Amino acid sequence: MDPFAALEDLEVRWRPMQDETEGDRASILLDDASMMIRSQKPTADTLAASDPVFAASLKIVTCAVVKRAMQALGKNVPIAYSI
């Protein structure tokens, strides 16, 4: 399954990736965040297909989760996941 947000969505909402390695890491985290959302809301894909506002919300939340995770990398900042 595709992530709810693409790397380009993250870059528009946050900043361009510094290099290919950072972009690859962000892409993995976009997949991970989308999978976590699906595990909590199994109907997310169906709802997103029929409701553009819900689809946009999924994109926003996915980008926010990835941004937070990337900012915390290497800083020993605890990350609490709740959806």
N, C-alpha and C positions, 0 to 999 in steps of 0.2 A: 504494500500500500504506500501511496505517496504521503509525504509529510503534509501537514496543514499549511505550512509556510515554506517558501523556497529561500535559498541563500540570498537571492536578490531582495526579497521582502525584509530579511533581517538587516541587510546593508542599508536599505532605504530608511528603516526605522531607527537604526543605531549609527553605524559607520561602515565604511568599506573594510574588508578584511585586509590584514597587513601583507599576507602572502598566501601561497597555495596551501601550506600546512594549516594555517589558521582557518582557511575556508573549508578544508576537509574536516577539521574538528567541528566547525559550526554545522556542517551538513549532517554529521553523525548525531550531534545534539538535537538538531531539528527532527530527525527520525525518532530519537529517544523520547523527546517531549511529546511528539504526536502519538507514539505508542502508549505513553503514560496516560494521556488524555483519553485515548480509546479504551484503555483498561478500566477507567472510571466511568466513561460514558460510551458504552458499546454502540449506541445509535448515532454517534457524532457524524459519521460519514453520510448517513441517510438524511439527517437533519440539515447538514451543510448543503447537500444537493438540492434541497427544496427551499432553503431559506438563506438568501444572500447575507443577511445581517448576522446570522449564526456562523456562516462561513467566514465572514470578516472577523468576527470575534475569536474564532479558533486561530486564525492567522495572527492576530494581535497577541493572544495569550501564548501561543507557541514561541513567537519572537521574544516576548518578555521573559519566558522561562530560560531560553537559550542565552539571552543577554546576561541575565543574572548568573547563570552557571559559568559563562566565560569570564565575567568580571571577578568571580570568586576563585577561579583556578589559580592555585599556588598561593593563596592568601589565607588558607586554613579557616575559611569562613564556613560555618555550618549552613547547609541549605536544607530547609524543610519543604518537602513536597506535599502540597494538599491542593486538591482540585474541588 
